[in-house]
Amino acid sequence: MQGPASHQQDTAPDSGADTEPEATRRDADVTESARANRGWWDRNADEYQVEHGTFLGDDRFVWGPEGLDEVEAELLGPPEDLKGKDVLEIGAGAAQCARWLAAQGARPVALDISHRQLQHALRIGAAFPLVCADAGALPFADGSFDLACSAYGALPFVADPVLVLKEVRRVLRPGGRFVFSVTHPIRWAFPDEPGPEGLSVSASYFDRTPYVEQDENGDAVYVEHHRTIGDRVRDVVAGGFRLVDLVEPEWPAWNTSEWGGWSPLRGNLIPGSAIFVCERD
Ligand SMILES: C[S@@+](CC[C@H](N)C(=O)[O-])C[C@H]1O[C@@H](n2cnc3c(N)ncnc32)[C@H](O)[C@@H]1O
């Protein structure tokens, strides 16, 4: 989970360049976004896992910085029904969610564009297939999976989310469910700060211009794409799914952790994550 500009104050991003990348808003197409994000996650996976690995847990299924756990949310269905199910995790990172799914008796496959993130999946003991690929071109036959899931994986980062949704629909069997979480769109209107400075609107919610960090040559080294809530609903429908729920997790009293711009202060006032529960006929 990152968030618009969240690593600006969260961690110093390693662009691989000698100078700090410049943060800007500009267009970034499918190819440039994928190339930039593959590089960013490969370079920053180690730091990401050090910083967030404890919160995520090695075999928990956490939907976002609020800490909503699939054990309580049951967005993929009751855990006892997961046994024997073929499940695809997209943008899996270190595949903690897939590890939890395997512990329920499911047969997970974890996919990520970053080779280094998947090496962390091996480090923490993933014993199921790990696939390094772009979510926009899934290397699986039609109808390979019963369920698909993604906790902040891929969808906040891709230029063409409908392409990803169509791919996910293609590899799901009829009746399959896809549940994915993303940065809540309202966050784009606010500075990505966990404190009071993050509570005043500073940008238009309606400005879809991507957030881009670029090197001294103008090449993107990190990209996030903004969609409004309405855009996301239309994307789900255009991808061939029915939207059956849209969950906005509330910040729980037990969670005193900050994650970039996500914090108890902000989380008690505005939503930080949006979880889309989709089904295909
Ligand atoms: C915020 S992390 C989420 C990972 C994990 N679910 C977690 O909660 O830590 C986003 C992940 O999406 C992956 N990703 C970004 N763009 C992708 C793409 N186009 N296809 C597949 N994975 C992608 C990144 O490599 C990264 O591991």
The ligand as an SDF file (V2000), in Angstrom:
LIG
                    3D

 27 29  0  0  0  0  0  0  0  0999 V2000
    1.2610   -1.5060   -2.1800 C   0  0  0  0  0  0  0  0  0  0  0  0
    1.9300   -3.0180   -2.7480 S   0  0  0  0  0  0  0  0  0  0  0  0
    0.7280   -4.1730   -2.2110 C   0  0  0  0  0  0  0  0  0  0  0  0
    1.3310   -5.5090   -1.9760 C   0  0  0  0  0  0  0  0  0  0  0  0
    0.6380   -6.3210   -0.8940 C   0  0  0  0  0  0  0  0  0  0  0  0
   -0.7180   -6.6140   -1.2560 N   0  0  0  0  0  0  0  0  0  0  0  0
    0.7130   -5.5300    0.4100 C   0  0  0  0  0  0  0  0  0  0  0  0
   -0.3370   -5.2050    0.9650 O   0  0  0  0  0  0  0  0  0  0  0  0
    1.8400   -5.2620    0.8310 O   0  0  0  0  0  0  0  0  0  0  0  0
    1.5820   -2.8820   -4.4780 C   0  0  0  0  0  0  0  0  0  0  0  0
    2.1100   -4.0510   -5.2800 C   0  0  0  0  0  0  0  0  0  0  0  0
    1.5660   -3.9560   -6.6030 O   0  0  0  0  0  0  0  0  0  0  0  0
    2.5750   -4.3650   -7.4980 C   0  0  0  0  0  0  0  0  0  0  0  0
    2.2650   -3.8330   -8.8330 N   0  0  0  0  0  0  0  0  0  0  0  0
    2.3130   -2.5470   -9.2560 C   0  0  0  0  0  0  0  0  0  0  0  0
    1.9490   -2.4600  -10.5380 N   0  0  0  0  0  0  0  0  0  0  0  0
    1.6700   -3.7260  -10.9460 C   0  0  0  0  0  0  0  0  0  0  0  0
    1.2510   -4.2930  -12.1810 C   0  0  0  0  0  0  0  0  0  0  0  0
    1.0420   -3.5260  -13.2580 N   0  0  0  0  0  0  0  0  0  0  0  0
    1.0450   -5.6220  -12.2580 N   0  0  0  0  0  0  0  0  0  0  0  0
    1.2730   -6.4200  -11.1640 C   0  0  0  0  0  0  0  0  0  0  0  0
    1.6800   -5.9380   -9.9680 N   0  0  0  0  0  0  0  0  0  0  0  0
    1.8740   -4.6010   -9.8630 C   0  0  0  0  0  0  0  0  0  0  0  0
    3.8620   -3.8110   -6.8950 C   0  0  0  0  0  0  0  0  0  0  0  0
    5.0020   -4.4570   -7.3950 O   0  0  0  0  0  0  0  0  0  0  0  0
    3.6200   -4.0470   -5.4180 C   0  0  0  0  0  0  0  0  0  0  0  0
    4.1540   -5.2640   -4.9690 O   0  0  0  0  0  0  0  0  0  0  0  0
  1  2  1  0
  2  3  1  0
  2 10  1  0
  3  4  1  0
  4  5  1  0
  5  6  1  0
  5  7  1  0
  7  8  2  0
  7  9  1  0
 10 11  1  0
 11 12  1  0
 11 26  1  0
 12 13  1  0
 13 14  1  0
 13 24  1  0
 14 15  1  0
 14 23  1  0
 15 16  2  0
 16 17  1  0
 17 18  1  0
 17 23  2  0
 18 19  1  0
 18 20  2  0
 20 21  1  0
 21 22  2  0
 22 23  1  0
 24 25  1  0
 24 26  1  0
 26 27  1  0
M  CHG  2   2   1   9  -1
M  END
$$$$
